[in-house]
């Protein structure tokens, strides 16, 4: 069976990266376009790189597929936005931190749960959906993430059955990058050793310290929001690692203190 074939209510979760975009393209090819009972959702946290937002919009326009842009709102609500009106300054992330009154971390990843997973679910519940398949962009060469989803198909969300068509089709990162190498457009973020270091939230706490340090060196202003949040809450996003203020200090001093080969912690946010 074709894992990209849709036969019932389906939400295609688009993270804004190359992998989930390739998954969307495969779905469109297998179904002759977007089926009537399917919806593509992009949940914006307000901390994505501008290139990611532009890529989501370009996929929508070039492939003639509607993409629903969503953002978290206070009171565990959501708003439908657009490329033009989407937050660029972290407002959805600000709102969920203000409600929880503490910072997310590697153990308590409520940022992913509230800003992405439940924001999409609340939108679909609001459309009258009660049960649906959720397609997520996890590849065959991500065994830990594959095992995690297979062990918990609902992800704790009522009515959801998560599927990984890329993993089922044996798709690897090499195949994804090869596809984008043949296309007339691409995500305008660099690929380094097969990874998009700038993807997802710009300085996500799940990225290893060496990666966050390199991103701050490249653009010091990236650290401002993260430092402000830690100061406001009197805590840290990474309990066992450096604060963002320390990372900015290390970047200014050109200090290399972290393992450059350390892997990022896997998350639902995707690639």
VEXKE-650106 format. One line per 10 residues: number of its first residue (from 1); their letters; for each residue z, x, y of C-alpha. Coordinates in nm, 4 decimals. Layout:
NUM) A) Z:X:Y; ... .
This chain:
1) XXXXXXXXXX) 0.0000:0.0000:0.0000; -0.0701:0.1082:0.3562; 0.2710:0.1718:0.5204; 0.1155:0.1073:0.8629; -0.0007:-0.2437:0.7716; 0.2032:-0.5168:0.9405; 0.2654:-0.8472:0.7637; 0.5433:-1.0115:0.9632; 0.7501:-0.9887:1.2834; 0.7621:-0.6189:1.3701 .
11) XXXXXXXXXX) 0.8961:-0.4069:1.6538; 0.7254:-0.0711:1.6968; 0.9771:0.1611:1.8593; 0.7979:0.4006:2.0943; 1.0184:0.6890:2.2078; 0.7572:0.8329:2.4437; 0.6864:1.1392:2.2300; 0.3864:1.2577:2.0319; 0.5224:1.1505:1.6927; 0.5946:0.7882:1.7793 .
21) XXXXXXXXXX) 0.2660:0.7678:1.9720; 0.0808:0.8885:1.6618; 0.2639:0.6232:1.4586; 0.1486:0.3589:1.7052; -0.2116:0.4826:1.6802; -0.1984:0.4618:1.3004; -0.0632:0.1061:1.3224; -0.3481:0.0070:1.5550; -0.6037:0.1614:1.3173; -0.4623:-0.0101:1.0091 .
31) XXXXXXXXXX) -0.4401:-0.3516:1.1728; -0.7515:-0.3551:1.3896; -0.5316:-0.3588:1.6993; -0.1825:-0.4920:1.7593; -0.1048:-0.7971:1.5429; 0.0121:-1.1154:1.7161; 0.3552:-1.0935:1.5523; 0.4179:-0.7331:1.6570; 0.5580:-0.5887:1.9791; 0.5736:-0.2293:2.1048 .
41) XXXXXXXXXX) 0.8951:-0.1414:2.2924; 0.9863:0.1600:2.5026; 1.3516:0.1782:2.6119; 1.3917:0.3909:2.9240; 1.7249:0.5670:2.9829; 1.6335:0.6916:3.3293; 1.6690:1.0525:3.2153; 1.3282:1.1065:3.0563; 1.0854:1.3568:3.2033; 0.8241:1.1991:3.4287 .
51) XXXXXXXXXX) 0.5567:1.3282:3.1896; 0.7038:1.1114:2.9121; 0.6797:0.8004:3.1275; 0.3215:0.8824:3.2222; 0.2362:0.9345:2.8549; 0.3702:0.5924:2.7558; 0.1617:0.4328:3.0283; -0.1499:0.6287:2.9345; -0.1203:0.5303:2.5671; -0.0970:0.1664:2.6748 .
61) XXXXXXXXXX) -0.4024:0.1898:2.8995; -0.6270:0.4054:2.6785; -0.5521:0.2098:2.3612; -0.5424:-0.1314:2.5302; -0.2037:-0.2108:2.3791; 0.0766:-0.3859:2.5708; 0.4045:-0.1930:2.5749; 0.7255:-0.3662:2.6801; 0.9333:-0.1375:2.9030; 1.3054:-0.2093:2.8744 .
71) XXXXXXXXXX) 1.6222:-0.0846:3.0401; 1.9902:-0.1402:2.9743; 2.1797:-0.3461:3.2293; 2.5569:-0.3924:3.2832; 2.7205:-0.6597:3.0745; 2.5301:-0.5519:2.7605; 2.2142:-0.7033:2.9012; 1.8590:-0.5777:2.9484; 1.5763:-0.5886:3.2005; 1.2010:-0.5779:3.1511 .
81) XXXXXXXXXX) 1.0575:-0.3142:3.3849; 0.7272:-0.1290:3.4168; 0.5942:0.2210:3.4648; 0.6123:0.1689:3.8400; 0.9632:0.0210:3.8503; 1.1316:0.2178:3.5691; 1.4378:0.4196:3.6676; 1.3876:0.7900:3.7265; 1.7441:0.8716:3.8317; 1.9566:0.7779:3.5330 .
91) XXXXXXXXXX) 2.0619:0.4281:3.6413; 2.0661:0.2729:3.2896; 2.2641:0.5715:3.1605; 2.5006:0.5452:3.4589; 2.5624:0.1791:3.3791; 2.6562:0.2284:3.0147; 2.8887:0.5202:3.0960; 3.0587:0.3113:3.3662; 3.1145:0.0289:3.1166; 3.2512:0.2531:2.8419 .
101) XXXXXXXXXX) 3.4462:0.4647:3.0930; 3.3930:0.7813:2.8914; 3.1017:1.0060:2.8009; 2.8930:0.9876:2.4824; 2.8984:1.2877:2.2523; 2.7633:1.4031:1.9166; 3.0081:1.1778:1.7306; 3.0142:0.8751:1.9649; 2.6421:0.8348:2.0398; 2.6708:0.5038:2.2203 .
111) XXXXXXXXXX) 2.3988:0.6174:2.4603; 2.1389:0.5883:2.1827; 2.2909:0.2688:2.0444; 2.3214:0.0836:2.3757; 2.0322:0.2264:2.5774; 1.7736:0.2103:2.3001; 1.8628:0.0355:1.9732; 2.0572:-0.2622:2.1092; 1.8509:-0.2918:2.4276; 1.5410:-0.3489:2.2150 .
121) XXXXXXXXXX) 1.7305:-0.5837:1.9818; 1.8664:-0.7902:2.2717; 1.5171:-0.8278:2.4104; 1.3861:-0.9508:2.0747; 1.6808:-1.1849:2.0229; 1.5993:-1.3197:2.3673; 1.2447:-1.3907:2.2471; 1.3859:-1.6014:1.9636; 1.3472:-1.3378:1.6925; 1.6136:-1.3459:1.4204 .
131) XXXXXXXXXX) 1.4748:-1.1062:1.1589; 1.2142:-0.8326:1.1932; 1.0931:-0.4961:1.0692; 1.1463:-0.2011:1.3008; 0.8997:0.0873:1.2737; 1.0486:0.4188:1.3827; 0.8725:0.7536:1.4202; 1.0423:0.9706:1.1608; 0.8185:1.2111:0.9698; 0.8226:1.3314:0.6088 .
141) XXXXXXXXXX) 0.9354:1.6784:0.7219; 1.2610:1.5394:0.8654; 1.4500:1.4836:0.5364; 1.7966:1.4413:0.6863; 1.6803:1.1661:0.9200; 1.4811:1.0004:0.6413; 1.7847:0.9976:0.4127; 2.0050:0.8569:0.6889; 1.7734:0.5621:0.7537; 1.7221:0.4888:0.3848 .
151) XXXXXXXXXX) 2.0989:0.4831:0.3361; 2.1406:0.2314:0.6194; 1.8162:0.0330:0.6691; 1.9608:-0.2057:0.9272; 2.1217:0.0650:1.1376; 2.4053:-0.1813:1.1875; 2.1842:-0.4169:1.3895; 2.1690:-0.7821:1.2908; 1.8326:-0.8939:1.1527; 1.6699:-0.5491:1.1531 .
161) XXXXXXXXXX) 1.5049:-0.3727:0.8586; 1.4003:-0.0204:0.9598; 1.0876:0.1409:0.8159; 0.9422:0.4911:0.8501; 0.5657:0.4641:0.7879; 0.5044:0.8285:0.8793; 0.7552:0.9483:0.6209; 0.6141:0.7089:0.3622; 0.2635:0.8436:0.4302; 0.3792:1.2052:0.3979 .
171) XXXXXXXXXX) 0.2962:1.2865:0.7613; 0.4302:1.6180:0.8945; 0.4629:1.7586:1.2434; 0.1593:1.9769:1.1764; -0.0537:1.6661:1.1195; 0.0802:1.5037:1.4376; 0.0006:1.8095:1.6498; -0.3432:1.8411:1.4889; -0.4174:1.4806:1.5855; -0.3245:1.5377:1.9493 .
181) XXXXXXXXXX) -0.5364:1.8502:1.9537; -0.8430:1.6300:1.9009; -0.7599:1.3631:2.1600; -0.8882:1.3351:2.5189; -0.5304:1.3085:2.6474; -0.1854:1.4309:2.5442; 0.1791:1.4372:2.6452; 0.1958:1.6849:2.9323; 0.4999:1.8677:2.7987; 0.4719:2.2037:2.6213 .
191) XXXXXXXXXX) 0.5053:2.2445:2.2466; 0.7095:2.5517:2.1552; 0.7194:2.6490:1.7880; 0.6058:2.2961:1.7037; 0.8757:2.1256:1.9086; 0.8696:1.9412:2.2397; 1.1714:2.1035:2.4037; 1.1492:1.8834:2.7147; 1.1345:1.5543:2.5233; 1.3805:1.2625:2.5235 .
201) XXXXXXXXXX) 1.6628:1.2773:2.7815; 1.6066:1.5957:2.9803; 1.9368:1.7691:2.8949; 2.0564:1.5535:2.6040; 2.3869:1.6792:2.4636; 2.2307:1.6852:2.1162; 1.9947:1.9647:2.2224; 2.1418:2.3068:2.1356; 2.3014:2.5030:2.4222; 2.0259:2.7670:2.4294 .
211) XXXXXXXXXX) 1.7637:2.4954:2.4792; 1.9593:2.3258:2.7578; 2.0192:2.6616:2.9238; 1.6455:2.7388:2.9180; 1.5639:2.3968:3.0659; 1.8167:2.4486:3.3466; 1.6732:2.7925:3.4227; 1.3292:2.6395:3.4456; 1.4490:2.3632:3.6797; 1.8111:2.3949:3.8019 .
221) XXXXXXXXXX) 1.8135:2.0439:3.9517; 1.8029:1.9038:3.5955; 2.1719:1.9833:3.5620; 2.2952:1.7947:3.8683; 2.3278:1.4473:3.7117; 2.4987:1.5842:3.3993; 2.7500:1.7878:3.6011; 2.8270:1.4863:3.8192; 2.8936:1.2647:3.5156; 3.1316:1.5201:3.3622 .
231) XXXXXXXXXX) 3.3176:1.5577:3.6911; 3.3421:1.1809:3.7441; 3.4830:1.1185:3.3962; 3.6892:1.4348:3.3655; 3.5350:1.5069:3.0272; 3.2417:1.6675:2.8504; 2.9318:1.5476:2.6723; 2.9799:1.8377:2.4272; 3.3431:1.8684:2.3294; 3.2939:2.1941:2.1391 .
241) XXXXXXXXXX) 3.0403:2.3519:2.3731; 2.9999:2.4599:2.7339; 3.0169:2.2139:3.0203; 2.7013:2.1512:3.2188; 2.8586:2.3274:3.5175; 2.9070:2.6327:3.2949; 2.5461:2.6135:3.1789; 2.4277:2.6124:3.5405; 2.6510:2.9129:3.6092; 2.5175:3.0982:3.3030 .
251) XXXXXXXXXX) 2.1603:3.0182:3.4086; 2.2212:3.1585:3.7572; 2.3709:3.4736:3.6079; 2.0797:3.5063:3.3588; 2.3263:3.5173:3.0710; 2.2126:3.4544:2.7115; 2.5128:3.3451:2.5088; 2.3737:3.1023:2.2516; 2.1767:3.1125:1.9296; 1.8100:3.0402:2.0161 .
261) XXXXXXXXXX) 1.7406:2.9314:1.6571; 2.0063:2.6571:1.6508; 1.8598:2.3176:1.5657; 1.9063:2.0030:1.7716; 2.1213:1.7277:1.6217; 1.8949:1.4542:1.4882; 1.9059:1.1237:1.6722; 1.7305:0.7863:1.6786; 1.5732:0.8720:2.0139; 1.2878:1.0349:1.8264 .
271) X) 1.0113:1.2690:1.9315 .
